[in-house]
Amino acid sequence: MPKGARRCTFRLSTITVPAEGHLVEESALLGLFTCPGCRRFVTREPIICCSKGHVVCPVCAVDYRGSCPNCRQRIVLERNHQLEKVAQCINFPTEGGSNNCLSL
């Protein structure tokens, strides 16, 4: 970890936050919103997580029968309102016009 950096724990995962005066690395932030099943960004509401905090898109939640594609833990069907607010502030990159998982 770089000198002066500090570790912050989101419910989702741990990212390294650079020393004061620096921005969080974009790839680390985008990684928090990546579904482990389809590898697409989860940017639309509802944003749901498994019991260990991995973000899972609604399509993969159904396809994987309620189990997290990453750790096989149960998917909690409660919205993560904090992540939804953060997602509204991020300009997600697009791939071929649309890379968001669709809501069911």
Secondary structure, DSSP 8 states (H G I E B T S, - for coil): --TT-EEEE-SS-EEEE-STT----HHHHHHTTB-TTT--B--SS--EEETT--EE-HHHHHHTTTB-TTT--BEEEEE-HHHHHHHHT-----STT--B----
